[in-house]
Amino acid sequence: MKLTKQIFLYFFTFLILFSCSQYERVLKGDDYDKKYELAEKLYLKEKFLKAVPLFEEVISIYSKLSEKGEKAYYYLCYSHYNLQEYALAGYYFRNFQSTYPQSEHAEEAAFMGAMCKVAASPKASLDQSNTLTAINELQSFMNRYPKTELKDTCNQIIDNLRGKLEEKAFASSKLYYHMEDYEAAAVSFTNMLSDYPDTELREEVLYLVVKSNYKLAANSVKEKKVERFEETIKSYTKFVDNFPKSKRLKELEVFYTKAIEEIKK
């Protein structure tokens, strides 16, 4: 039994060494057909890291307009994508689409180029520049392929990305509020409602606008109090129009009443 295990171990080690030496021979050799065949085998086995240098060599030799050249380029795009090298993958997908505009994979490559931008979109608490870029890329894709079957998928992804932007906008506005910068908070919350009119946070945002306006007015110099208390009343009225049965009305009525009293003074 012990001898059998040793034989198996030696055989397994031999296979690994043989496989490695075969890979090195093909990689360093001049037979580009063998490079392509091995690269394709490695790709299908999901050994993308080893496949990449072989595909790169194949592409450098084969005509880009040849069938093998196109297929190698296609595999190279997905190799980088599966290695989570999204910047590189996006670069290659976009190049594929422009180099092979008549390819059966051209639309797919354009979509995947946009998806590489989506993959680079960070969580909502971080800077959302990449999220905005991803949205623009998906919209550009739909403009380029207006009849694409991926339209619903793109719209769903865009909705999810906009959800991140909305979450970021709300967090930023609330930060102003907690920092007691009530003027910036009121403006930021109002802009958020303009950008995301259908937000599920609408009630809370309008509620915080009233509170921000009131606290800004209460802490203002005498010359600006009337104008800012008037803004409090306007924002309160807007809240009531939108949410006449809100549980927050009782709390906001206190600010509304005090604002009227301050204006009368």
Phi, psi and omega in degrees: 000316180296320179296320180299317179297320180294319179298316179298319180296315178298318182295317180296317179297320179298317180298318180296312181296319180295317180298315180296316182293324178296317179300314181296320181297315181292318181299319183272350183279182183249005181270099186282340173292319177294321178301315181295313181300315180292319179300318180294319178297315180296321179297314181294335176270005179066027175264068190293323183299321179282331182288326186305306182297329178291315178298321180298320179291319180300315181296326181290341183254311181292145174298136179300334182272358178280161181297317180292322179299316179294316183293320179297319180295319179299314179295323180297319178304310183287332177299312179295321180296315181289340174274003181063028175266073193292327179295314178293316180301315180299319178300313182290321178298317180293321176296321180300313183298321181282329180281325182237063184296338180263002181292151175295344181259005185298313180296317179300317181295320178297319178295316181292329175300319177292322181294332175295324175291322178298317181297334181273357179288123184276178176295160191300334184285346182262175178301135188255024178301318180292331178292317177298319178297319180297317178299314179298321179295317180293321178293322177296321178300314181293328176292323181286326180235073185298339181258014184298144176284352181268008184301313180297320178298315180298315181297323178293318179295318179298319177300318179295320179292320177295330176298323176295316180297320178296315179299319179295318181297318180294316180297320180294318179296317182293329177297317176302318182297314181291335177277359180066025171266077191291329178295312178296322180297313181299316179295316182294317178296319179296318178296323179299318179294328178290321180283327184229070185297337182260016183300143176287348180268010187305314181299313182295322180295314179296324177298315180288333175295316178300312182296320179296315180297319181293313182294327175295314180296316183297331182257013183271162173291159187306320184296336184253356186298311184302310180302319184281329173290328175296322176295325177298316180296318179298315181291326176295315179299319179296320178298314181298319180298324183275326185224070185295343182247018183295145176288347182272353184301317183301318179295317183288333178300328178297315179294321180298312181297316180295324179296318178297316180298319180293322179294320180297330179296000000 
